[in-house]
Amino acid sequence: MAGEFKSKGMAVNALWPKTSTATSAVKSLLGGNELMRRSRKPSIVGDAAYRVFTKQASKLTGQF
C-alpha cells in the first residue's frame, strides 16, 4: 500500500511492538503481574505514533 499511495503524498506505516505492552488485557489474559513487570509502558506506543504522524509523508512510509 505504501507504494500504491506514495504518488498521492500519503504514507502507509504500521505500529507493532516487538515486546508486550503493559495493558489490562496482558495482565488479565496473558501473564498476570509477572508479564506486566516485564512489559513496556503503553506510552511507548503513543510516542511511536506521534513520531510517525509528525513526519512528512514523503520521509516515512512503508515502515512496520
Contacts in CASP RR format, 6 or more apart in sequence:
PFRMAT RR
TARGET T0000
AUTHOR 0000-0000-0000
METHOD contacts of the structure
MODEL  1
MAGEFKSKGMAVNALWPKTSTATSAVKSLLGGNELMRRSRKPSIVGDAAY
RVFTKQASKLTGQF
1 12 0 8 1.000
2 11 0 8 1.000
2 12 0 8 1.000
2 13 0 8 1.000
2 61 0 8 1.000
2 62 0 8 1.000
3 12 0 8 1.000
3 61 0 8 1.000
3 62 0 8 1.000
4 12 0 8 1.000
5 11 0 8 1.000
5 12 0 8 1.000
5 61 0 8 1.000
6 58 0 8 1.000
6 61 0 8 1.000
9 57 0 8 1.000
9 58 0 8 1.000
10 57 0 8 1.000
10 61 0 8 1.000
11 52 0 8 1.000
11 55 0 8 1.000
11 57 0 8 1.000
11 58 0 8 1.000
11 60 0 8 1.000
11 61 0 8 1.000
11 62 0 8 1.000
12 61 0 8 1.000
12 62 0 8 1.000
13 52 0 8 1.000
13 60 0 8 1.000
13 61 0 8 1.000
13 62 0 8 1.000
13 63 0 8 1.000
13 64 0 8 1.000
14 63 0 8 1.000
14 64 0 8 1.000
15 45 0 8 1.000
15 48 0 8 1.000
15 49 0 8 1.000
15 52 0 8 1.000
16 64 0 8 1.000
17 40 0 8 1.000
17 44 0 8 1.000
17 45 0 8 1.000
19 38 0 8 1.000
19 39 0 8 1.000
19 40 0 8 1.000
20 26 0 8 1.000
20 30 0 8 1.000
20 35 0 8 1.000
20 38 0 8 1.000
20 39 0 8 1.000
20 40 0 8 1.000
21 39 0 8 1.000
21 40 0 8 1.000
21 41 0 8 1.000
21 42 0 8 1.000
21 44 0 8 1.000
21 45 0 8 1.000
22 36 0 8 1.000
22 39 0 8 1.000
22 40 0 8 1.000
22 41 0 8 1.000
22 42 0 8 1.000
23 39 0 8 1.000
23 42 0 8 1.000
26 32 0 8 1.000
26 35 0 8 1.000
26 36 0 8 1.000
26 39 0 8 1.000
27 33 0 8 1.000
27 35 0 8 1.000
27 36 0 8 1.000
52 60 0 8 1.000
52 63 0 8 1.000
END
